[in-house]
Amino acid sequence: MNYKKIIDPIVFLQAHFARAFIVRHGLTIQEFLALDKDKDIIGFLRIGYEPFHLTGDEGVLEALDAYVYGS
């Protein structure tokens, strides 16, 4: 498998949804980084890349909310 071809889309997805999550919850970068350190949000997005890249933004953000906040 050529990992170089799949790494860039994963990083793009992680950056896109990290920013969207920050905006959605009114977090600072530092607050997001602390939350990521505790919950591994970026890792969750990496693991969920396959279903997430086929899901709309709202669906992914709802999945992130459920993962991070348990709702």
mmCIF file as Biopython writes it, N, C-alpha, C and O atoms, coordinates in Angstrom:
data_model
#
loop_
_atom_site.group_PDB
_atom_site.id
_atom_site.type_symbol
_atom_site.label_atom_id
_atom_site.label_alt_id
_atom_site.label_comp_id
_atom_site.label_asym_id
_atom_site.label_entity_id
_atom_site.label_seq_id
_atom_site.pdbx_PDB_ins_code
_atom_site.Cartn_x
_atom_site.Cartn_y
_atom_site.Cartn_z
_atom_site.occupancy
_atom_site.B_iso_or_equiv
_atom_site.auth_seq_id
_atom_site.auth_asym_id
_atom_site.pdbx_PDB_model_num
ATOM 1   N N  . MET A ? 1  ? 0.841   -1.180 0.000  1.0 0.0 1  A 1 
ATOM 2   C CA . MET A ? 1  ? 0.000   0.000  0.000  1.0 0.0 1  A 1 
ATOM 3   C C  . MET A ? 1  ? 0.884   1.240  0.000  1.0 0.0 1  A 1 
ATOM 4   O O  . MET A ? 1  ? 1.860   1.316  0.747  1.0 0.0 1  A 1 
ATOM 5   N N  . ASN A ? 2  ? 0.540   2.205  -0.837 1.0 0.0 2  A 1 
ATOM 6   C CA . ASN A ? 2  ? 1.285   3.451  -0.902 1.0 0.0 2  A 1 
ATOM 7   C C  . ASN A ? 2  ? 0.720   4.422  0.126  1.0 0.0 2  A 1 
ATOM 8   O O  . ASN A ? 2  ? -0.288  5.079  -0.134 1.0 0.0 2  A 1 
ATOM 9   N N  . TYR A ? 3  ? 1.357   4.519  1.289  1.0 0.0 3  A 1 
ATOM 10  C CA . TYR A ? 3  ? 0.851   5.339  2.385  1.0 0.0 3  A 1 
ATOM 11  C C  . TYR A ? 3  ? 0.895   6.824  2.072  1.0 0.0 3  A 1 
ATOM 12  O O  . TYR A ? 3  ? 0.091   7.585  2.611  1.0 0.0 3  A 1 
ATOM 13  N N  . LYS A ? 4  ? 1.809   7.255  1.219  1.0 0.0 4  A 1 
ATOM 14  C CA . LYS A ? 4  ? 1.896   8.677  0.886  1.0 0.0 4  A 1 
ATOM 15  C C  . LYS A ? 4  ? 0.590   9.173  0.272  1.0 0.0 4  A 1 
ATOM 16  O O  . LYS A ? 4  ? 0.194   10.313 0.513  1.0 0.0 4  A 1 
ATOM 17  N N  . LYS A ? 5  ? -0.075  8.349  -0.505 1.0 0.0 5  A 1 
ATOM 18  C CA . LYS A ? 5  ? -1.326  8.754  -1.143 1.0 0.0 5  A 1 
ATOM 19  C C  . LYS A ? 5  ? -2.468  8.882  -0.142 1.0 0.0 5  A 1 
ATOM 20  O O  . LYS A ? 5  ? -3.391  9.661  -0.380 1.0 0.0 5  A 1 
ATOM 21  N N  . ILE A ? 6  ? -2.442  8.154  0.957  1.0 0.0 6  A 1 
ATOM 22  C CA . ILE A ? 6  ? -3.539  8.200  1.920  1.0 0.0 6  A 1 
ATOM 23  C C  . ILE A ? 6  ? -3.265  9.148  3.087  1.0 0.0 6  A 1 
ATOM 24  O O  . ILE A ? 6  ? -4.209  9.592  3.740  1.0 0.0 6  A 1 
ATOM 25  N N  . ILE A ? 7  ? -2.013  9.469  3.365  1.0 0.0 7  A 1 
ATOM 26  C CA . ILE A ? 7  ? -1.688  10.336 4.501  1.0 0.0 7  A 1 
ATOM 27  C C  . ILE A ? 7  ? -2.255  11.737 4.295  1.0 0.0 7  A 1 
ATOM 28  O O  . ILE A ? 7  ? -2.876  12.277 5.210  1.0 0.0 7  A 1 
ATOM 29  N N  . ASP A ? 8  ? -2.066  12.337 3.137  1.0 0.0 8  A 1 
ATOM 30  C CA . ASP A ? 8  ? -2.529  13.698 2.912  1.0 0.0 8  A 1 
ATOM 31  C C  . ASP A ? 8  ? -4.035  13.853 3.119  1.0 0.0 8  A 1 
ATOM 32  O O  . ASP A ? 8  ? -4.439  14.814 3.774  1.0 0.0 8  A 1 
ATOM 33  N N  . PRO A ? 9  ? -4.888  12.971 2.605  1.0 0.0 9  A 1 
ATOM 34  C CA . PRO A ? 9  ? -6.324  13.122 2.868  1.0 0.0 9  A 1 
ATOM 35  C C  . PRO A ? 9  ? -6.673  12.977 4.352  1.0 0.0 9  A 1 
ATOM 36  O O  . PRO A ? 9  ? -7.590  13.644 4.832  1.0 0.0 9  A 1 
ATOM 37  N N  . ILE A ? 10 ? -5.972  12.134 5.072  1.0 0.0 10 A 1 
ATOM 38  C CA . ILE A ? 10 ? -6.233  11.962 6.503  1.0 0.0 10 A 1 
ATOM 39  C C  . ILE A ? 10 ? -5.872  13.239 7.253  1.0 0.0 10 A 1 
ATOM 40  O O  . ILE A ? 10 ? -6.640  13.697 8.099  1.0 0.0 10 A 1 
ATOM 41  N N  . VAL A ? 11 ? -4.718  13.814 6.953  1.0 0.0 11 A 1 
ATOM 42  C CA . VAL A ? 11 ? -4.292  15.046 7.612  1.0 0.0 11 A 1 
ATOM 43  C C  . VAL A ? 11 ? -5.268  16.174 7.287  1.0 0.0 11 A 1 
ATOM 44  O O  . VAL A ? 11 ? -5.611  16.972 8.159  1.0 0.0 11 A 1 
ATOM 45  N N  . PHE A ? 12 ? -5.711  16.241 6.039  1.0 0.0 12 A 1 
ATOM 46  C CA . PHE A ? 12 ? -6.686  17.260 5.664  1.0 0.0 12 A 1 
ATOM 47  C C  . PHE A ? 12 ? -7.975  17.087 6.466  1.0 0.0 12 A 1 
ATOM 48  O O  . PHE A ? 12 ? -8.516  18.063 6.986  1.0 0.0 12 A 1 
ATOM 49  N N  . LEU A ? 13 ? -8.467  15.859 6.570  1.0 0.0 13 A 1 
ATOM 50  C CA . LEU A ? 13 ? -9.688  15.590 7.331  1.0 0.0 13 A 1 
ATOM 51  C C  . LEU A ? 13 ? -9.498  15.962 8.800  1.0 0.0 13 A 1 
ATOM 52  O O  . LEU A ? 13 ? -10.383 16.573 9.399  1.0 0.0 13 A 1 
ATOM 53  N N  . GLN A ? 14 ? -8.367  15.606 9.382  1.0 0.0 14 A 1 
ATOM 54  C CA . GLN A ? 14 ? -8.104  15.937 10.781 1.0 0.0 14 A 1 
ATOM 55  C C  . GLN A ? 14 ? -8.093  17.446 10.994 1.0 0.0 14 A 1 
ATOM 56  O O  . GLN A ? 14 ? -8.695  17.936 11.949 1.0 0.0 14 A 1 
ATOM 57  N N  . ALA A ? 15 ? -7.423  18.182 10.128 1.0 0.0 15 A 1 
ATOM 58  C CA . ALA A ? 15 ? -7.350  19.637 10.266 1.0 0.0 15 A 1 
ATOM 59  C C  . ALA A ? 15 ? -8.728  20.277 10.079 1.0 0.0 15 A 1 
ATOM 60  O O  . ALA A ? 15 ? -9.107  21.183 10.821 1.0 0.0 15 A 1 
ATOM 61  N N  . HIS A ? 16 ? -9.465  19.801 9.090  1.0 0.0 16 A 1 
ATOM 62  C CA . HIS A ? 16 ? -10.790 20.345 8.809  1.0 0.0 16 A 1 
ATOM 63  C C  . HIS A ? 16 ? -11.725 20.179 10.007 1.0 0.0 16 A 1 
ATOM 64  O O  . HIS A ? 16 ? -12.398 21.126 10.413 1.0 0.0 16 A 1 
ATOM 65  N N  . PHE A ? 17 ? -11.760 18.972 10.567 1.0 0.0 17 A 1 
ATOM 66  C CA . PHE A ? 17 ? -12.695 18.727 11.659 1.0 0.0 17 A 1 
ATOM 67  C C  . PHE A ? 17 ? -12.192 19.233 13.007 1.0 0.0 17 A 1 
ATOM 68  O O  . PHE A ? 17 ? -13.000 19.518 13.892 1.0 0.0 17 A 1 
ATOM 69  N N  . ALA A ? 18 ? -10.890 19.351 13.183 1.0 0.0 18 A 1 
ATOM 70  C CA . ALA A ? 18 ? -10.376 19.989 14.403 1.0 0.0 18 A 1 
ATOM 71  C C  . ALA A ? 18 ? -10.833 21.439 14.417 1.0 0.0 18 A 1 
ATOM 72  O O  . ALA A ? 18 ? -11.316 21.930 15.437 1.0 0.0 18 A 1 
ATOM 73  N N  . ARG A ? 19 ? -10.684 22.126 13.289 1.0 0.0 19 A 1 
ATOM 74  C CA . ARG A ? 19 ? -11.115 23.518 13.205 1.0 0.0 19 A 1 
ATOM 75  C C  . ARG A ? 19 ? -12.625 23.631 13.390 1.0 0.0 19 A 1 
ATOM 76  O O  . ARG A ? 19 ? -13.092 24.493 14.135 1.0 0.0 19 A 1 
ATOM 77  N N  . ALA A ? 20 ? -13.388 22.779 12.727 1.0 0.0 20 A 1 
ATOM 78  C CA . ALA A ? 20 ? -14.847 22.823 12.849 1.0 0.0 20 A 1 
ATOM 79  C C  . ALA A ? 20 ? -15.290 22.571 14.290 1.0 0.0 20 A 1 
ATOM 80  O O  . ALA A ? 20 ? -16.226 23.209 14.771 1.0 0.0 20 A 1 
ATOM 81  N N  . PHE A ? 21 ? -14.627 21.652 14.972 1.0 0.0 21 A 1 
ATOM 82  C CA . PHE A ? 21 ? -14.952 21.336 16.362 1.0 0.0 21 A 1 
ATOM 83  C C  . PHE A ? 21 ? -14.644 22.537 17.261 1.0 0.0 21 A 1 
ATOM 84  O O  . PHE A ? 21 ? -15.428 22.869 18.149 1.0 0.0 21 A 1 
ATOM 85  N N  . ILE A ? 22 ? -13.514 23.176 17.029 1.0 0.0 22 A 1 
ATOM 86  C CA . ILE A ? 22 ? -13.126 24.359 17.797 1.0 0.0 22 A 1 
ATOM 87  C C  . ILE A ? 22 ? -14.178 25.463 17.639 1.0 0.0 22 A 1 
ATOM 88  O O  . ILE A ? 22 ? -14.610 26.067 18.620 1.0 0.0 22 A 1 
ATOM 89  N N  . VAL A ? 23 ? -14.576 25.712 16.409 1.0 0.0 23 A 1 
ATOM 90  C CA . VAL A ? 23 ? -15.577 26.752 16.143 1.0 0.0 23 A 1 
ATOM 91  C C  . VAL A ? 23 ? -16.919 26.377 16.751 1.0 0.0 23 A 1 
ATOM 92  O O  . VAL A ? 23 ? -17.575 27.211 17.375 1.0 0.0 23 A 1 
ATOM 93  N N  . ARG A ? 24 ? -17.331 25.126 16.575 1.0 0.0 24 A 1 
ATOM 94  C CA . ARG A ? 24 ? -18.634 24.662 17.071 1.0 0.0 24 A 1 
ATOM 95  C C  . ARG A ? 24 ? -18.770 24.856 18.582 1.0 0.0 24 A 1 
ATOM 96  O O  . ARG A ? 24 ? -19.840 25.207 19.078 1.0 0.0 24 A 1 
ATOM 97  N N  . HIS A ? 25 ? -17.670 24.622 19.305 1.0 0.0 25 A 1 
ATOM 98  C CA . HIS A ? 25 ? -17.723 24.682 20.769 1.0 0.0 25 A 1 
ATOM 99  C C  . HIS A ? 25 ? -17.081 25.931 21.355 1.0 0.0 25 A 1 
ATOM 100 O O  . HIS A ? 25 ? -16.975 26.062 22.575 1.0 0.0 25 A 1 
ATOM 101 N N  . GLY A ? 26 ? -16.654 26.844 20.500 1.0 0.0 26 A 1 
ATOM 102 C CA . GLY A ? 26 ? -16.068 28.098 20.972 1.0 0.0 26 A 1 
ATOM 103 C C  . GLY A ? 26 ? -14.806 27.902 21.790 1.0 0.0 26 A 1 
ATOM 104 O O  . GLY A ? 26 ? -14.567 28.623 22.759 1.0 0.0 26 A 1 
ATOM 105 N N  . LEU A ? 27 ? -14.000 26.927 21.402 1.0 0.0 27 A 1 
ATOM 106 C CA . LEU A ? 27 ? -12.774 26.609 22.136 1.0 0.0 27 A 1 
ATOM 107 C C  . LEU A ? 27 ? -11.604 27.447 21.646 1.0 0.0 27 A 1 
ATOM 108 O O  . LEU A ? 27 ? -11.590 27.904 20.503 1.0 0.0 27 A 1 
ATOM 109 N N  . THR A ? 28 ? -10.633 27.642 22.510 1.0 0.0 28 A 1 
ATOM 110 C CA . THR A ? 28 ? -9.355  28.196 22.074 1.0 0.0 28 A 1 
ATOM 111 C C  . THR A ? 28 ? -8.512  27.021 21.579 1.0 0.0 28 A 1 
ATOM 112 O O  . THR A ? 28 ? -8.833  25.857 21.818 1.0 0.0 28 A 1 
ATOM 113 N N  . ILE A ? 29 ? -7.444  27.352 20.894 1.0 0.0 29 A 1 
ATOM 114 C CA . ILE A ? 29 ? -6.529  26.299 20.434 1.0 0.0 29 A 1 
ATOM 115 C C  . ILE A ? 29 ? -5.994  25.521 21.636 1.0 0.0 29 A 1 
ATOM 116 O O  . ILE A ? 29 ? -5.907  24.294 21.599 1.0 0.0 29 A 1 
ATOM 117 N N  . GLN A ? 30 ? -5.639  26.237 22.694 1.0 0.0 30 A 1 
ATOM 118 C CA . GLN A ? 30 ? -5.095  25.587 23.885 1.0 0.0 30 A 1 
ATOM 119 C C  . GLN A ? 30 ? -6.121  24.650 24.524 1.0 0.0 30 A 1 
ATOM 120 O O  . GLN A ? 30 ? -5.773  23.559 24.975 1.0 0.0 30 A 1 
ATOM 121 N N  . GLU A ? 31 ? -7.375  25.073 24.562 1.0 0.0 31 A 1 
ATOM 122 C CA . GLU A ? 31 ? -8.426  24.210 25.114 1.0 0.0 31 A 1 
ATOM 123 C C  . GLU A ? 31 ? -8.607  22.961 24.264 1.0 0.0 31 A 1 
ATOM 124 O O  . GLU A ? 31 ? -8.784  21.860 24.784 1.0 0.0 31 A 1 
ATOM 125 N N  . PHE A ? 32 ? -8.560  23.148 22.948 1.0 0.0 32 A 1 
ATOM 126 C CA . PHE A ? 32 ? -8.675  21.989 22.062 1.0 0.0 32 A 1 
ATOM 127 C C  . PHE A ? 32 ? -7.506  21.035 22.260 1.0 0.0 32 A 1 
ATOM 128 O O  . PHE A ? 32 ? -7.697  19.822 22.337 1.0 0.0 32 A 1 
ATOM 129 N N  . LEU A ? 33 ? -6.301  21.577 22.343 1.0 0.0 33 A 1 
ATOM 130 C CA . LEU A ? 33 ? -5.122  20.723 22.520 1.0 0.0 33 A 1 
ATOM 131 C C  . LEU A ? 33 ? -5.190  19.944 23.834 1.0 0.0 33 A 1 
ATOM 132 O O  . LEU A ? 33 ? -4.801  18.777 23.884 1.0 0.0 33 A 1 
ATOM 133 N N  . ALA A ? 34 ? -5.680  20.581 24.894 1.0 0.0 34 A 1 
ATOM 134 C CA . ALA A ? 34 ? -5.837  19.888 26.178 1.0 0.0 34 A 1 
ATOM 135 C C  . ALA A ? 34 ? -6.881  18.779 26.057 1.0 0.0 34 A 1 
ATOM 136 O O  . ALA A ? 34 ? -6.696  17.681 26.584 1.0 0.0 34 A 1 
ATOM 137 N N  . LEU A ? 35 ? -7.968  19.072 25.366 1.0 0.0 35 A 1 
ATOM 138 C CA . LEU A ? 35 ? -9.014  18.068 25.157 1.0 0.0 35 A 1 
ATOM 139 C C  . LEU A ? 35 ? -8.493  16.922 24.295 1.0 0.0 35 A 1 
ATOM 140 O O  . LEU A ? 35 ? -8.789  15.755 24.551 1.0 0.0 35 A 1 
ATOM 141 N N  . ASP A ? 36 ? -7.714  17.268 23.271 1.0 0.0 36 A 1 
ATOM 142 C CA . ASP A ? 36 ? -7.126  16.245 22.405 1.0 0.0 36 A 1 
ATOM 143 C C  . ASP A ? 36 ? -6.147  15.370 23.187 1.0 0.0 36 A 1 
ATOM 144 O O  . ASP A ? 36 ? -6.092  14.158 22.980 1.0 0.0 36 A 1 
ATOM 145 N N  . LYS A ? 37 ? -5.388  15.975 24.069 1.0 0.0 37 A 1 
ATOM 146 C CA . LYS A ? 37 ? -4.439  15.204 24.884 1.0 0.0 37 A 1 
ATOM 147 C C  . LYS A ? 37 ? -5.172  14.187 25.751 1.0 0.0 37 A 1 
ATOM 148 O O  . LYS A ? 37 ? -4.701  13.066 25.946 1.0 0.0 37 A 1 
ATOM 149 N N  . ASP A ? 38 ? -6.325  14.588 26.266 1.0 0.0 38 A 1 
ATOM 150 C CA . ASP A ? 38 ? -7.124  13.706 27.127 1.0 0.0 38 A 1 
ATOM 151 C C  . ASP A ? 38 ? -7.921  12.676 26.322 1.0 0.0 38 A 1 
ATOM 152 O O  . ASP A ? 38 ? -7.994  11.509 26.708 1.0 0.0 38 A 1 
ATOM 153 N N  . LYS A ? 39 ? -8.515  13.099 25.215 1.0 0.0 39 A 1 
ATOM 154 C CA . LYS A ? 39 ? -9.444  12.244 24.455 1.0 0.0 39 A 1 
ATOM 155 C C  . LYS A ? 39 ? -8.893  11.708 23.138 1.0 0.0 39 A 1 
ATOM 156 O O  . LYS A ? 39 ? -9.521  10.846 22.523 1.0 0.0 39 A 1 
ATOM 157 N N  . ASP A ? 40 ? -7.742  12.193 22.690 1.0 0.0 40 A 1 
ATOM 158 C CA . ASP A ? 40 ? -7.137  11.793 21.407 1.0 0.0 40 A 1 
ATOM 159 C C  . ASP A ? 40 ? -8.113  11.970 20.239 1.0 0.0 40 A 1 
ATOM 160 O O  . ASP A ? 40 ? -8.408  11.027 19.505 1.0 0.0 40 A 1 
ATOM 161 N N  . ILE A ? 41 ? -8.600  13.190 20.090 1.0 0.0 41 A 1 
ATOM 162 C CA . ILE A ? 41 ? -9.538  13.515 19.015 1.0 0.0 41 A 1 
ATOM 163 C C  . ILE A ? 41 ? -8.900  13.288 17.648 1.0 0.0 41 A 1 
ATOM 164 O O  . ILE A ? 41 ? -9.527  12.727 16.750 1.0 0.0 41 A 1 
ATOM 165 N N  . ILE A ? 42 ? -7.659  13.721 17.496 1.0 0.0 42 A 1 
ATOM 166 C CA . ILE A ? 42 ? -6.969  13.562 16.212 1.0 0.0 42 A 1 
ATOM 167 C C  . ILE A ? 42 ? -6.809  12.077 15.874 1.0 0.0 42 A 1 
ATOM 168 O O  . ILE A ? 42 ? -6.972  11.683 14.719 1.0 0.0 42 A 1 
ATOM 169 N N  . GLY A ? 43 ? -6.492  11.260 16.869 1.0 0.0 43 A 1 
ATOM 170 C CA . GLY A ? 43 ? -6.391  9.818  16.652 1.0 0.0 43 A 1 
ATOM 171 C C  . GLY A ? 43 ? -7.728  9.205  16.287 1.0 0.0 43 A 1 
ATOM 172 O O  . GLY A ? 43 ? -7.799  8.319  15.435 1.0 0.0 43 A 1 
ATOM 173 N N  . PHE A ? 44 ? -8.788  9.675  16.930 1.0 0.0 44 A 1 
ATOM 174 C CA . PHE A ? 44 ? -10.146 9.203  16.615 1.0 0.0 44 A 1 
ATOM 175 C C  . PHE A ? 44 ? -10.485 9.504  15.160 1.0 0.0 44 A 1 
ATOM 176 O O  . PHE A ? 44 ? -11.069 8.670  14.468 1.0 0.0 44 A 1 
ATOM 177 N N  . LEU A ? 45 ? -10.118 10.694 14.698 1.0 0.0 45 A 1 
ATOM 178 C CA . LEU A ? 45 ? -10.376 11.051 13.304 1.0 0.0 45 A 1 
ATOM 179 C C  . LEU A ? 45 ? -9.534  10.204 12.345 1.0 0.0 45 A 1 
ATOM 180 O O  . LEU A ? 45 ? -10.002 9.841  11.265 1.0 0.0 45 A 1 
ATOM 181 N N  . ARG A ? 46 ? -8.307  9.892  12.732 1.0 0.0 46 A 1 
ATOM 182 C CA . ARG A ? 46 ? -7.454  9.052  11.885 1.0 0.0 46 A 1 
ATOM 183 C C  . ARG A ? 46 ? -8.036  7.648  11.764 1.0 0.0 46 A 1 
ATOM 184 O O  . ARG A ? 46 ? -8.122  7.092  10.669 1.0 0.0 46 A 1 
ATOM 185 N N  . ILE A ? 47 ? -8.432  7.086  12.894 1.0 0.0 47 A 1 
ATOM 186 C CA . ILE A ? 47 ? -8.998  5.735  12.883 1.0 0.0 47 A 1 
ATOM 187 C C  . ILE A ? 47 ? -10.314 5.698  12.111 1.0 0.0 47 A 1 
ATOM 188 O O  . ILE A ? 47 ? -10.604 4.724  11.417 1.0 0.0 47 A 1 
ATOM 189 N N  . GLY A ? 48 ? -11.111 6.765  12.233 1.0 0.0 48 A 1 
ATOM 190 C CA . GLY A ? 48 ? -12.409 6.804  11.572 1.0 0.0 48 A 1 
ATOM 191 C C  . GLY A ? 48 ? -12.392 7.387  10.176 1.0 0.0 48 A 1 
ATOM 192 O O  . GLY A ? 48 ? -13.446 7.700  9.624  1.0 0.0 48 A 1 
ATOM 193 N N  . TYR A ? 49 ? -11.214 7.536  9.595  1.0 0.0 49 A 1 
ATOM 194 C CA . TYR A ? 49 ? -11.114 8.177  8.271  1.0 0.0 49 A 1 
ATOM 195 C C  . TYR A ? 49 ? -12.031 7.528  7.251  1.0 0.0 49 A 1 
ATOM 196 O O  . TYR A ? 49 ? -12.765 8.228  6.553  1.0 0.0 49 A 1 
ATOM 197 N N  . GLU A ? 50 ? -12.007 6.224  7.149  1.0 0.0 50 A 1 
ATOM 198 C CA . GLU A ? 50 ? -12.783 5.546  6.097  1.0 0.0 50 A 1 
ATOM 199 C C  . GLU A ? 50 ? -14.264 5.916  6.136  1.0 0.0 50 A 1 
ATOM 200 O O  . GLU A ? 50 ? -14.792 6.358  5.116  1.0 0.0 50 A 1 
ATOM 201 N N  . PRO A ? 51 ? -14.962 5.757  7.266  1.0 0.0 51 A 1 
ATOM 202 C CA . PRO A ? 51 ? -16.374 6.172  7.241  1.0 0.0 51 A 1 
ATOM 203 C C  . PRO A ? 51 ? -16.548 7.689  7.239  1.0 0.0 51 A 1 
ATOM 204 O O  . PRO A ? 51 ? -17.505 8.196  6.654  1.0 0.0 51 A 1 
ATOM 205 N N  . PHE A ? 52 ? -15.640 8.420  7.883  1.0 0.0 52 A 1 
ATOM 206 C CA . PHE A ? 52 ? -15.817 9.862  8.006  1.0 0.0 52 A 1 
ATOM 207 C C  . PHE A ? 52 ? -15.674 10.590 6.676  1.0 0.0 52 A 1 
ATOM 208 O O  . PHE A ? 52 ? -16.368 11.579 6.441  1.0 0.0 52 A 1 
ATOM 209 N N  . HIS A ? 53 ? -14.785 10.121 5.800  1.0 0.0 53 A 1 
ATOM 210 C CA . HIS A ? 53 ? -14.603 10.868 4.551  1.0 0.0 53 A 1 
ATOM 211 C C  . HIS A ? 53 ? -15.799 10.705 3.622  1.0 0.0 53 A 1 
ATOM 212 O O  . HIS A ? 53 ? -15.905 11.401 2.612  1.0 0.0 53 A 1 
ATOM 213 N N  . LEU A ? 54 ? -16.697 9.788  3.962  1.0 0.0 54 A 1 
ATOM 214 C CA . LEU A ? 54 ? -17.926 9.606  3.187  1.0 0.0 54 A 1 
ATOM 215 C C  . LEU A ? 54 ? -19.143 10.221 3.872  1.0 0.0 54 A 1 
ATOM 216 O O  . LEU A ? 54 ? -20.248 10.173 3.332  1.0 0.0 54 A 1 
ATOM 217 N N  . THR A ? 55 ? -18.947 10.793 5.047  1.0 0.0 55 A 1 
ATOM 218 C CA . THR A ? 55 ? -20.025 11.343 5.860  1.0 0.0 55 A 1 
ATOM 219 C C  . THR A ? 55 ? -19.998 12.866 5.767  1.0 0.0 55 A 1 
ATOM 220 O O  . THR A ? 55 ? -18.927 13.455 5.613  1.0 0.0 55 A 1 
ATOM 221 N N  . GLY A ? 56 ? -21.136 13.497 5.855  1.0 0.0 56 A 1 
ATOM 222 C CA . GLY A ? 56 ? -21.193 14.952 5.849  1.0 0.0 56 A 1 
ATOM 223 C C  . GLY A ? 56 ? -20.598 15.538 7.113  1.0 0.0 56 A 1 
ATOM 224 O O  . GLY A ? 56 ? -20.419 14.839 8.110  1.0 0.0 56 A 1 
ATOM 225 N N  . ASP A ? 57 ? -20.293 16.825 7.067  1.0 0.0 57 A 1 
ATOM 226 C CA . ASP A ? 57 ? -19.664 17.507 8.197  1.0 0.0 57 A 1 
ATOM 227 C C  . ASP A ? 57 ? -20.480 17.360 9.482  1.0 0.0 57 A 1 
ATOM 228 O O  . ASP A ? 57 ? -19.925 17.055 10.537 1.0 0.0 57 A 1 
ATOM 229 N N  . GLU A ? 58 ? -21.775 17.572 9.398  1.0 0.0 58 A 1 
ATOM 230 C CA . GLU A ? 58 ? -22.610 17.513 10.597 1.0 0.0 58 A 1 
ATOM 231 C C  . GLU A ? 58 ? -22.567 16.118 11.223 1.0 0.0 58 A 1 
ATOM 232 O O  . GLU A ? 58 ? -22.528 15.992 12.446 1.0 0.0 58 A 1 
ATOM 233 N N  . GLY A ? 59 ? -22.575 15.086 10.403 1.0 0.0 59 A 1 
ATOM 234 C CA . GLY A ? 59 ? -22.505 13.717 10.920 1.0 0.0 59 A 1 
ATOM 235 C C  . GLY A ? 59 ? -21.197 13.437 11.639 1.0 0.0 59 A 1 
ATOM 236 O O  . GLY A ? 59 ? -21.185 12.787 12.684 1.0 0.0 59 A 1 
ATOM 237 N N  . VAL A ? 60 ? -20.097 13.925 11.081 1.0 0.0 60 A 1 
ATOM 238 C CA . VAL A ? 60 ? -18.792 13.724 11.717 1.0 0.0 60 A 1 
ATOM 239 C C  . VAL A ? 60 ? -18.724 14.523 13.018 1.0 0.0 60 A 1 
ATOM 240 O O  . VAL A ? 60 ? -18.225 14.021 14.025 1.0 0.0 60 A 1 
ATOM 241 N N  . LEU A ? 61 ? -19.218 15.753 13.006 1.0 0.0 61 A 1 
ATOM 242 C CA . LEU A ? 61 ? -19.202 16.559 14.226 1.0 0.0 61 A 1 
ATOM 243 C C  . LEU A ? 61 ? -20.075 15.940 15.314 1.0 0.0 61 A 1 
ATOM 244 O O  . LEU A ? 61 ? -19.724 15.998 16.493 1.0 0.0 61 A 1 
ATOM 245 N N  . GLU A ? 62 ? -21.196 15.354 14.939 1.0 0.0 62 A 1 
ATOM 246 C CA . GLU A ? 62 ? -22.029 14.662 15.924 1.0 0.0 62 A 1 
ATOM 247 C C  . GLU A ? 62 ? -21.296 13.455 16.502 1.0 0.0 62 A 1 
ATOM 248 O O  . GLU A ? 62 ? -21.382 13.190 17.701 1.0 0.0 62 A 1 
ATOM 249 N N  . ALA A ? 63 ? -20.575 12.722 15.650 1.0 0.0 63 A 1 
ATOM 250 C CA . ALA A ? 63 ? -19.781 11.586 16.132 1.0 0.0 63 A 1 
ATOM 251 C C  . ALA A ? 63 ? -18.681 12.060 17.077 1.0 0.0 63 A 1 
ATOM 252 O O  . ALA A ? 63 ? -18.415 11.419 18.094 1.0 0.0 63 A 1 
ATOM 253 N N  . LEU A ? 64 ? -18.040 13.181 16.746 1.0 0.0 64 A 1 
ATOM 254 C CA . LEU A ? 64 ? -17.010 13.749 17.627 1.0 0.0 64 A 1 
ATOM 255 C C  . LEU A ? 64 ? -17.604 14.168 18.972 1.0 0.0 64 A 1 
ATOM 256 O O  . LEU A ? 64 ? -17.019 13.900 20.021 1.0 0.0 64 A 1 
ATOM 257 N N  . ASP A ? 65 ? -18.758 14.823 18.940 1.0 0.0 65 A 1 
ATOM 258 C CA . ASP A ? 65 ? -19.420 15.215 20.184 1.0 0.0 65 A 1 
ATOM 259 C C  . ASP A ? 65 ? -19.707 14.001 21.062 1.0 0.0 65 A 1 
ATOM 260 O O  . ASP A ? 65 ? -19.461 14.017 22.268 1.0 0.0 65 A 1 
ATOM 261 N N  . ALA A ? 66 ? -20.232 12.950 20.437 1.0 0.0 66 A 1 
ATOM 262 C CA . ALA A ? 66 ? -20.544 11.729 21.200 1.0 0.0 66 A 1 
ATOM 263 C C  . ALA A ? 66 ? -19.264 11.113 21.758 1.0 0.0 66 A 1 
ATOM 264 O O  . ALA A ? 66 ? -19.256 10.643 22.895 1.0 0.0 66 A 1 
ATOM 265 N N  . TYR A ? 67 ? -18.196 11.108 20.987 1.0 0.0 67 A 1 
ATOM 266 C CA . TYR A ? 67 ? -16.933 10.545 21.449 1.0 0.0 67 A 1 
ATOM 267 C C  . TYR A ? 67 ? -16.335 11.360 22.587 1.0 0.0 67 A 1 
ATOM 268 O O  . TYR A ? 67 ? -15.894 10.802 23.592 1.0 0.0 67 A 1 
ATOM 269 N N  . VAL A ? 68 ? -16.321 12.667 22.431 1.0 0.0 68 A 1 
ATOM 270 C CA . VAL A ? 68 ? -15.662 13.530 23.417 1.0 0.0 68 A 1 
ATOM 271 C C  . VAL A ? 68 ? -16.519 13.748 24.665 1.0 0.0 68 A 1 
ATOM 272 O O  . VAL A ? 68 ? -16.024 13.678 25.789 1.0 0.0 68 A 1 
ATOM 273 N N  . TYR A ? 69 ? -17.791 14.009 24.456 1.0 0.0 69 A 1 
ATOM 274 C CA . TYR A ? 69 ? -18.663 14.394 25.559 1.0 0.0 69 A 1 
ATOM 275 C C  . TYR A ? 69 ? -19.620 13.291 25.993 1.0 0.0 69 A 1 
ATOM 276 O O  . TYR A ? 69 ? -20.357 13.448 26.967 1.0 0.0 69 A 1 
ATOM 277 N N  . GLY A ? 70 ? -19.607 12.172 25.268 1.0 0.0 70 A 1 
ATOM 278 C CA . GLY A ? 70 ? -20.437 11.038 25.654 1.0 0.0 70 A 1 
ATOM 279 C C  . GLY A ? 70 ? -21.930 11.256 25.457 1.0 0.0 70 A 1 
ATOM 280 O O  . GLY A ? 70 ? -22.747 10.643 26.144 1.0 0.0 70 A 1 
ATOM 281 N N  . SER A ? 71 ? -22.286 12.125 24.523 1.0 0.0 71 A 1 
ATOM 282 C CA . SER A ? 71 ? -23.719 12.357 24.294 1.0 0.0 71 A 1 
ATOM 283 C C  . SER A ? 71 ? -24.127 11.909 22.910 1.0 0.0 71 A 1 
ATOM 284 O O  . SER A ? 71 ? -25.296 12.027 22.543 1.0 0.0 71 A 1 
#
